[in-house]
Amino acid sequence: MDFFSSRLHRWYSENKRDLPWRNTRDPYLIWLSEIILQQTRVDQGMNYYLRFADEFPTIVDLATASEDQILKLWQGLGYYSRARNLHYTARFIHENYNGQFPENYNDIRALKGVGDYTAAAIASISFNLEYSVVDGNVYRVLSRFYGITAPIDTGSGKKLFAELAASLIKGTDPGYHNQAMMEFGALQCVPKNPDCQSCIFSEQCFAHLKGKIGELPVKQKSVIQRNRYFNYLVLVNNQSTWLRKRVKNDIWRNLFEFPLIETSAKTTPEALFTTSEFAGLLKPSQYVVGDISEWKTHILSHQRINYRFIVIRFDGEFVMPQDLIRVNKEDIYNFAVPRLIDVYLNENKFFDLFI
């Protein structure tokens, strides 16, 4: 084992956090934790992991659950394709591997929703296979320590980092090594303002010695975000409101939301009420426009969702589109909804809208 790995392992033994998925080699639980922690902080993902592990203690339990159950439990965590892939893969393992997680790296890598990083984590931690993880933490640690300026979002850059990481894991306990790499990036070699003076590599780290901490790792591409404008109509009639399930291949697929009219820009309520979408949504004998919230913004990786809620009260005779679901106010919390609607339901005195 070389200098870098041996010192890293020593640091990990003294500084690692006591996390529940580190007390097991069960590949199901390792996989569950890795999927939940994709693009999610540990402090945010912890309770989700504990709830899923408690609700679905085995992969068969997860496989036989309904998608609505899983999406509801996942609510608020974002990137809902992870939850759908989690369910699909659990069913696939249940049906094709008799409920036993595959032990071969290539079989693990072939599972839906499992990339190189997740496959390496499961293979190394659960089955002691020598596959190195490379994620944002690893890119940051290696680029700073070794002074690598190859962009991490190019094919050649990814190959370079993968080869270096593979060389460092040789002759080690692969699961321990991978967790040490991830932990060091998460706790010590953090993206902004790392405490380099207390770092075990301060005398050897290229970025620290050359004053290039803020420049590494290098990214070539910038994320382009597009703006979208969501007008949510909160329909109120006696004790009921209406929801619609998002079924198109778009964000938040299979989650529920209030009836939505998407516009190309922010528009006045008066202009919105003259659109064909509004005219085709409901045909009550009379309606009254209630509270109209201010525009807010919900940030996704590639989209900025500008949104507002418009309360519409009506009675008398009315006709609703068939894809709208009538929901009693008491039952609305049983539906899996996007985070921005969950916040609205819990912060805007939703029950006060009903007589």
C-alpha positions as CSV (number, residue, x, y, z in Angstrom):
1,M,0.0,0.0,0.0
2,D,1.4,3.4,-1.0
3,F,1.9,6.5,1.2
4,F,-1.4,8.1,0.2
5,S,-3.6,5.1,0.9
6,S,-2.0,4.1,4.2
7,R,-2.2,7.7,5.6
8,L,-5.8,8.0,4.3
9,H,-6.9,4.8,6.1
10,R,-5.3,5.9,9.3
11,W,-7.3,9.2,9.1
12,Y,-10.5,7.3,8.4
13,S,-10.0,5.0,11.4
14,E,-9.9,8.0,13.7
15,N,-12.5,10.3,12.0
16,K,-15.2,8.2,10.3
17,R,-18.8,8.9,11.2
18,D,-20.9,6.2,12.8
19,L,-23.5,5.7,10.0
20,P,-26.0,2.8,10.0
21,W,-25.0,1.5,6.6
22,R,-21.4,1.2,7.7
23,N,-22.4,-1.4,10.3
24,T,-23.5,-3.9,7.7
25,R,-22.3,-5.7,4.6
26,D,-25.8,-6.6,3.4
27,P,-25.8,-5.6,-0.3
28,Y,-29.5,-4.6,-0.2
29,L,-28.9,-2.1,2.6
30,I,-25.7,-0.8,1.0
31,W,-27.5,-0.4,-2.3
32,L,-30.4,1.3,-0.6
33,S,-28.1,3.8,1.1
34,E,-26.2,4.6,-2.1
35,I,-29.3,5.3,-4.1
36,I,-30.7,7.5,-1.4
37,L,-27.4,9.4,-1.0
38,Q,-27.0,10.1,-4.7
39,Q,-27.0,13.9,-5.0
40,T,-28.2,14.1,-1.3
41,R,-26.4,15.1,1.8
42,V,-26.0,12.5,4.6
43,D,-27.9,14.5,7.1
44,Q,-30.8,14.8,4.7
45,G,-30.8,11.2,3.6
46,M,-30.3,9.6,7.0
47,N,-34.0,9.6,8.0
48,Y,-35.1,8.4,4.6
49,Y,-32.7,5.5,4.8
50,L,-33.9,4.6,8.3
51,R,-37.6,4.8,7.2
52,F,-37.0,2.6,4.1
53,A,-35.0,0.1,6.0
54,D,-37.7,-0.1,8.7
55,E,-40.6,-0.2,6.2
56,F,-38.9,-2.6,3.8
57,P,-36.4,-4.7,5.7
58,T,-35.7,-7.0,2.7
59,I,-35.5,-6.5,-1.0
60,V,-38.6,-8.7,-1.3
61,D,-40.5,-6.3,0.9
62,L,-39.5,-3.4,-1.3
63,A,-40.3,-5.4,-4.5
64,T,-43.8,-6.2,-3.4
65,A,-44.7,-2.7,-2.3
66,S,-46.7,-0.4,-4.5
67,E,-45.1,2.4,-6.4
68,D,-47.4,4.9,-4.6
69,Q,-46.1,3.6,-1.2
70,I,-42.5,4.1,-2.3
71,L,-43.1,7.6,-3.8
72,K,-44.9,8.7,-0.7
73,L,-42.0,7.5,1.5
74,W,-39.5,9.2,-0.9
75,Q,-41.5,12.5,-0.9
76,G,-39.2,15.5,-0.3
77,L,-36.0,13.8,-1.3
78,G,-36.2,14.8,-5.0
79,Y,-34.9,13.2,-8.2
80,Y,-37.8,10.8,-8.1
81,S,-36.5,8.7,-10.9
82,R,-34.2,7.2,-8.2
83,A,-37.3,5.9,-6.4
84,R,-38.8,4.4,-9.5
85,N,-35.5,2.8,-10.4
86,L,-35.2,1.5,-6.9
87,H,-38.6,-0.2,-7.1
88,Y,-38.0,-1.6,-10.6
89,T,-34.6,-3.0,-9.6
90,A,-36.0,-4.6,-6.4
91,R,-38.7,-6.3,-8.5
92,F,-36.1,-7.4,-11.1
93,I,-33.9,-9.0,-8.4
94,H,-36.9,-10.6,-6.8
95,E,-38.0,-12.1,-10.1
96,N,-34.6,-13.0,-11.6
97,Y,-32.3,-13.6,-8.7
98,N,-34.8,-15.1,-6.3
99,G,-34.6,-12.1,-4.1
100,Q,-30.8,-12.4,-3.6
101,F,-28.6,-9.5,-4.6
102,P,-26.2,-10.4,-7.4
103,E,-22.6,-10.8,-6.3
104,N,-20.8,-10.2,-9.7
105,Y,-19.8,-6.7,-10.5
106,N,-21.1,-6.8,-14.1
107,D,-24.4,-8.1,-12.9
108,I,-24.6,-5.3,-10.3
109,R,-23.6,-2.7,-12.9
110,A,-26.4,-3.9,-15.2
111,L,-29.1,-3.1,-12.7
112,K,-31.3,-0.2,-13.5
113,G,-30.3,3.0,-11.7
114,V,-26.9,1.6,-10.9
115,G,-23.8,3.3,-12.4
116,D,-20.1,2.7,-12.1
117,Y,-19.9,4.4,-8.7
118,T,-22.8,2.6,-7.1
119,A,-21.7,-0.7,-8.5
120,A,-18.2,-0.3,-7.2
121,A,-19.4,0.7,-3.7
122,I,-21.7,-2.4,-3.5
123,A,-19.1,-4.7,-5.0
124,S,-16.3,-3.5,-2.7
125,I,-18.2,-3.1,0.6
126,S,-20.4,-6.2,0.4
127,F,-18.3,-8.6,-1.6
128,N,-14.8,-7.4,-1.1
129,L,-14.2,-6.9,-4.8
130,E,-11.4,-4.6,-6.0
131,Y,-13.4,-1.8,-7.7
132,S,-12.7,1.8,-6.9
133,V,-15.4,4.4,-6.5
134,V,-15.1,7.7,-8.3
135,D,-17.6,10.5,-7.4
136,G,-17.4,14.2,-6.7
137,N,-15.6,13.7,-3.4
138,V,-13.0,11.4,-5.0
139,Y,-12.5,13.8,-8.0
140,R,-11.9,16.6,-5.6
141,V,-9.4,14.8,-3.4
142,L,-7.4,13.3,-6.2
143,S,-7.3,16.4,-8.3
144,R,-6.1,18.6,-5.4
145,F,-3.6,16.1,-4.0
146,Y,-2.0,15.1,-7.4
147,G,-2.6,18.5,-9.2
148,I,-4.7,17.0,-12.0
149,T,-6.1,19.6,-14.3
150,A,-7.9,17.3,-16.7
151,P,-11.6,18.3,-16.7
152,I,-13.7,15.8,-14.7
153,D,-16.7,16.1,-17.1
154,T,-14.8,14.9,-20.2
155,G,-14.2,11.3,-21.3
156,S,-10.5,11.6,-21.1
157,G,-10.6,13.2,-17.7
158,K,-12.9,10.5,-16.3
159,K,-10.6,7.8,-17.7
160,L,-7.6,9.4,-16.1
161,F,-9.2,9.6,-12.6
162,A,-10.6,6.1,-12.9
163,E,-7.2,4.7,-13.7
164,L,-5.6,6.5,-10.8
165,A,-8.3,5.5,-8.3
166,A,-8.0,1.9,-9.5
167,S,-4.2,1.9,-8.8
168,L,-4.7,3.3,-5.3
169,I,-7.1,0.5,-4.3
170,K,-4.8,-2.3,-5.1
171,G,-3.6,-4.4,-2.1
172,T,-6.2,-2.7,0.2
173,D,-9.4,-3.7,1.9
174,P,-11.4,-2.3,-1.0
175,G,-14.6,-1.5,0.9
176,Y,-12.7,0.2,3.7
177,H,-10.5,2.1,1.1
178,N,-13.5,3.4,-0.8
179,Q,-15.3,4.5,2.3
180,A,-12.2,6.3,3.5
181,M,-11.9,8.2,0.1
182,M,-15.6,9.3,0.2
183,E,-15.4,10.3,3.9
184,F,-12.2,12.3,3.5
185,G,-13.8,14.3,0.7
186,A,-17.0,14.8,2.6
187,L,-15.4,15.9,5.9
188,Q,-11.9,17.2,5.2
189,C,-11.3,18.1,1.6
190,V,-14.6,19.9,1.2
191,P,-15.5,22.0,-1.8
192,K,-15.2,25.4,-0.2
193,N,-12.8,26.7,2.4
194,P,-11.3,23.4,3.5
195,D,-9.2,23.4,6.7
196,C,-5.9,22.7,5.0
197,Q,-3.8,23.5,8.0
198,S,-5.3,20.5,9.9
199,C,-5.1,18.2,6.8
200,I,-2.9,15.1,7.0
201,F,-1.7,15.8,3.4
202,S,-1.0,19.5,3.9
203,E,2.8,19.0,3.2
204,Q,2.2,16.9,0.1
205,C,-1.0,18.3,-1.5
206,F,-0.3,20.1,-4.8
207,A,-3.3,22.4,-4.6
208,H,-2.5,23.5,-1.1
209,L,1.2,24.1,-1.8
210,K,0.5,26.0,-5.1
211,G,-2.6,27.9,-3.8
212,K,-5.0,26.3,-6.2
213,I,-7.6,24.9,-3.9
214,G,-10.3,27.0,-5.5
215,E,-9.3,25.9,-9.0
216,L,-9.5,22.2,-8.6
217,P,-11.2,20.0,-9.8
218,V,-11.7,21.5,-13.2
219,K,-15.0,21.4,-15.0
220,Q,-15.3,22.2,-18.7
221,K,-19.0,22.5,-19.1
222,S,-21.5,24.7,-17.2
223,V,-25.1,23.6,-16.5
224,I,-27.7,25.5,-18.5
225,Q,-31.0,25.9,-16.6
226,R,-34.2,26.6,-18.4
227,N,-37.1,28.6,-16.8
228,R,-40.5,27.1,-16.6
229,Y,-43.7,28.8,-15.3
230,F,-46.2,26.7,-13.3
231,N,-49.7,28.1,-12.4
232,Y,-51.2,25.7,-9.9
233,L,-55.0,25.9,-9.5
234,V,-56.2,24.9,-6.0
235,L,-59.8,24.0,-6.6
236,V,-62.0,24.2,-3.5
237,N,-65.6,22.9,-3.3
238,N,-67.0,22.2,0.1
239,Q,-64.5,19.7,1.7
240,S,-62.8,18.7,-1.5
241,T,-60.0,19.7,-3.8
242,W,-58.6,18.0,-7.0
243,L,-55.3,16.4,-7.9
244,R,-53.8,15.1,-11.1
245,K,-51.2,12.5,-11.5
246,R,-48.2,13.5,-13.6
247,V,-47.9,10.7,-16.2
248,K,-45.8,12.2,-19.0
249,N,-42.0,11.6,-19.3
250,D,-41.1,14.8,-17.4
251,I,-40.0,15.8,-13.9
252,W,-41.9,14.3,-11.0
253,R,-43.5,11.5,-13.1
254,N,-46.2,9.6,-11.2
255,L,-46.4,12.2,-8.4
256,F,-49.7,14.1,-7.8
257,E,-50.2,17.8,-8.0
258,F,-52.9,20.4,-8.2
259,P,-54.2,21.1,-11.8
260,L,-51.5,22.9,-13.6
261,I,-51.4,25.4,-16.4
262,E,-47.8,25.9,-17.7
263,T,-47.1,29.2,-19.4
264,S,-44.2,30.5,-21.4
265,A,-43.6,33.4,-18.9
266,K,-45.1,35.0,-15.8
267,T,-48.6,36.1,-16.7
268,T,-51.4,38.0,-14.9
269,P,-54.3,36.0,-13.5
270,E,-56.6,37.7,-15.9
271,A,-54.6,36.6,-18.9
272,L,-54.4,33.1,-17.5
273,F,-58.2,32.9,-17.1
274,T,-58.7,33.6,-20.8
275,T,-56.6,30.7,-22.0
276,S,-58.1,27.6,-23.6
277,E,-56.4,25.5,-20.9
278,F,-58.3,27.2,-18.2
279,A,-61.6,27.1,-20.1
280,G,-61.2,23.4,-20.6
281,L,-60.3,22.6,-17.0
282,L,-63.6,23.2,-15.3
283,K,-67.1,24.5,-16.1
284,P,-68.8,25.5,-12.9
285,S,-71.8,27.6,-12.9
286,Q,-69.9,30.2,-11.0
287,Y,-66.5,30.5,-9.3
288,V,-64.6,33.0,-7.1
289,V,-60.9,33.6,-7.3
290,G,-59.4,33.5,-3.8
291,D,-55.8,33.9,-2.7
292,I,-53.1,34.2,-5.3
293,S,-49.6,33.5,-4.0
294,E,-46.5,35.4,-5.0
295,W,-44.3,33.8,-7.6
296,K,-41.6,31.6,-6.0
297,T,-38.7,29.6,-7.5
298,H,-37.9,25.9,-7.0
299,I,-34.4,25.0,-8.3
300,L,-33.7,21.7,-10.0
301,S,-30.4,20.6,-11.6
302,H,-31.4,21.8,-15.1
303,Q,-34.6,23.7,-14.5
304,R,-35.8,26.7,-12.6
305,I,-39.5,26.2,-11.7
306,N,-41.2,29.5,-11.2
307,Y,-44.6,28.8,-9.6
308,R,-47.6,30.2,-7.8
309,F,-50.9,28.9,-6.4
310,I,-54.3,30.3,-7.3
311,V,-57.2,29.3,-5.1
312,I,-60.5,29.0,-7.0
313,R,-63.8,28.4,-5.1
314,F,-66.9,27.2,-6.8
315,D,-70.2,25.4,-6.1
316,G,-73.3,24.5,-8.1
317,E,-73.1,22.3,-11.2
318,F,-69.7,21.6,-12.5
319,V,-67.8,19.2,-14.9
320,M,-64.3,18.1,-14.3
321,P,-61.8,16.5,-16.8
322,Q,-61.7,12.7,-16.2
323,D,-58.0,12.7,-15.3
324,L,-58.6,14.9,-12.2
325,I,-59.1,13.0,-8.9
326,R,-61.5,14.4,-6.3
327,V,-59.7,14.4,-2.9
328,N,-61.2,15.1,0.5
329,K,-59.0,17.6,2.4
330,E,-58.3,15.1,5.1
331,D,-56.8,12.6,2.6
332,I,-54.6,14.9,0.7
333,Y,-51.5,14.1,2.8
334,N,-51.7,10.4,1.7
335,F,-50.6,11.4,-1.8
336,A,-47.0,11.7,-2.9
337,V,-46.5,15.2,-4.2
338,P,-43.5,17.3,-5.3
339,R,-41.6,19.2,-2.6
340,L,-43.0,22.6,-3.5
341,I,-46.6,21.4,-3.1
342,D,-45.7,19.6,0.2
343,V,-44.4,22.9,1.5
344,Y,-47.5,24.7,0.4
345,L,-49.8,22.2,2.1
346,N,-47.8,22.5,5.4
347,E,-47.1,26.2,5.5
348,N,-50.2,27.9,4.0
349,K,-53.0,26.8,6.4
350,F,-54.4,24.6,3.7
351,F,-57.4,23.5,5.9
352,D,-58.4,27.1,6.3
353,L,-59.4,27.1,2.7
354,F,-62.4,24.9,3.4
355,I,-65.6,26.0,5.0
